[in-house]
Amino acid sequence: MTTKVLPKDFLWGFATAAYQIEGAPEADGRGPSIWDKFCAIPGKIADGSSGAVACDSYHRTGEDIALLKETGAKAYRFSIAWSRIIPLGGRDDPVNPAGIAFYKTFVDDLLKEGIVPMVTLFHWDLPQELDERYGGLLNKEEFVKDFANYAKVMFEALPKVKHWITFNEPWCSSILGYNTGLFAPGHTIDRKKSPVGDSSKECWIVGHNFLLAHGTAVKIYREEFKPKNGGEIGITLNGDAVYPWDTEDPLDVEAAERKLEFSIAWFADPIYHGRYPASMTAQLGSRLPSWTPEEIALVQGSNDFYGMNTYTANYIKHKTGTPPADDFLGNLETLFENKAGECIGPETQSFWLRPNPQGFRNLLNWISKRYNQPKIYVTENGTSLKGENDLPLEQIVDDEFRAEYYRGYVGALAKAVGEDGVNVRAYMAWSLMDNFEWAEGYETRFGVTFVDYEGGQKRYLKKSAKVVGPLFDSYTKKE
Ligand code: GCO
């Protein structure tokens, strides 16, 4: 029986991201991002939409804070739009005072309501100018310096922020942006004119540059800002739980571990162990960038906490033969049904979001064991329902499936802490409100708040919004 096992100062709340909620793409000097450009390419976004209006949160910060208060949230994770701060993005480009003022006021307003801000510096929306000027994330020298400058501007501007996340899900930007092309800037490996020569190397080079930019920003924070402001900084990595497709087949058991290494350890092993995982170097060879001693010194030990985004679980089936050049999973298949015909979770939920609380508990333990019990912040967790958009409003706001998802996942988190000794200290549900779901546009809803996109972005709290808080109250110590 799990009782009050979470520490009194456990931070729980909700998460969003700038491009997914703000809208106002040209307000007060904001410059274009690679996502503004990507959405304008016909066919890239399922419903042909973009973040141009989204939840209009740029003009509704008071409404969003009111939502947070209604849920009882203790914290709010949101991201900064780099191109609001430095419209052209570069270290020699002008800083936009209006952009700084917007986020300063928002942080002050959150703190006034007793809500702790958790700030993501980069949630995929790179200033478009940097992509055009020097190839953006592909250019190690330029991107690392420009990100470090942007980070320093924000550390200066927001001294009251004590929880910083450098990057959200570098796996997504690297693989979806530079291998499959499903995300901005939409590079695929068959590109003829890659600045790095072999376009199948691009995603691994981008991943490496993310780690160097992360290490550089952390070094600046620890040396120049932490002594006076305190606070902490880390990176948020995504990865879902795994089960062997056939538990009796050692090849499937190995493949399940390889899946976690190619998705999570790709970034976490350099940060905690100073090297890429062996399974990746074995498969990728020279396509994977090598580390200089200086780079390792910059990246190893660069997390104050482990930021974890997770949603579902998969069965993993090994593949035979040599993997193709564009393989990024680790020569395996991810499935929702195993050899015995068992499914990960109800098929009603979005194709990739079936719930599996036990898998979440297993993955928390895997991270804790592999990285020597780091402090873990769950920075995203949530689900959506196939066809949710087509339901009448009263059914949409009665989202029992999402309430049940949170009962399961928060319960699994409590067991991981109380019974397994995993050091989880924060949990941000994704998301505070329905928002622009990248290549899926507005067809997929994750919010504990319904946003009426056709009705002036009016917000309606769903049932799940009032479930998360009492769950955490029931598991959190009073003393
Ligand atoms: C991610 C992103 C979020 C998504 C959410 C649902 O994890 O992909 O951080 O921006 O909207 O995860 O896909």
Boltz pocket constraint, residues with backbone or C-beta under 6 A from the ligand:
constraints:
  - pocket:
      binder: B
      contacts: [[A, 17], [A, 20], [A, 168], [A, 169], [A, 172], [A, 238], [A, 309], [A, 380], [A, 430], [A, 436], [A, 437], [A, 438], [A, 446]]
      max_distance: 6.0
